[in-house]
Amino acid sequence: MNVYDQSPYEIKMEWGIKGAVEAAKRKDIIIIVDVLSFSSTVTTAVENGAVIYPFPPGQHEKAKAYAFEIGAELVVGRAEAIKTGKPSLSPLSFSEKSKGKSFVLCSLNGAACVDVSKKVPALFAGSLINAKAVAEAAQYVKNKLTVPITVIACGERWANSAQDENELRPGIEDYLGAGAIISFLKGSLSPEAFVCKQAYEASKHTLPSLIKNCGSGRELIERDFEEDVHVCMQHNTSTTVPMLSNHQFISFEQPNLDESFTVRPAESEHLGTEIDHF
């Protein structure tokens, strides 16, 4: 037993890629929370009928090859999307026109966390916009499998960090998003999960202002993506729950789950590309 693994609690909270790695080692149910904006964008895309293949940051050419191999479109950065009208990490770039299409979606944080934690009983994308729905889905699977749930606040990365420095920059938008999800979960909370929930409970009446004025929110607004921030800071506006299955995020449909719900096949290993910082 690792002294840091928050045993014997049923609901746990971790930060970033390392936290996702540790949760995957425990074979927990995992909820990836990247509010601005991987999780919010995946939710919006799946809600509009798109199939999303998450891909970690790394090499652009490998991402292009992967998209070509599976017959999907590689999403572009927000700036390029404005010029071309193609889908990006902006939730606003997905609409009814996306229905039935497949996309490879890369991100520095959310997709990276998915990549290191995909070999688990169930992995969901959660955010503020689907907090209640994703909690209910994870709870359903938890009750089926009797395994813990770990909520991962992805956070951001410090730019130009030195080799001996920790790259993780905690983002309150992800912490509050994780707290919102935890507030709907049932089970014993680790101290880390309890404090995260309390932070959300104490802040939920000022969430829009906090998300808009936090570091990540201000950065997007200064880059002229204020509408993205506005969409991502909405609370429980979606009932869509993206669940990773066979390398792709699809909509979780509880009634269609087999009674003997078990671990999904391990996802294939691959390298990806950094398309955007969110």
Protein Blocks (a to p, Z undefined) as FASTA:
>chain_A
ZZklopabfbdcdehjklmmmmmmnopacddddfblmlmmmmmmmmnopacddddehbfk
lmmmmmmmnopacdddfklmmmnopacfbfklpcfklgopacddddfklmmmmmmmmmcf
bdcdddfklmmmmmmmmmmmmmmnopacddddebpadehiafkbcfbdcdfklmmmmmmm
mmmpgcdddfklmmmmmmmmmmmmmmmmmmmmmmklmmmmmnopmmmmmmmmpghkbfbd
cddeehiacdddfklpcfklccdddddddddddfbfZZ
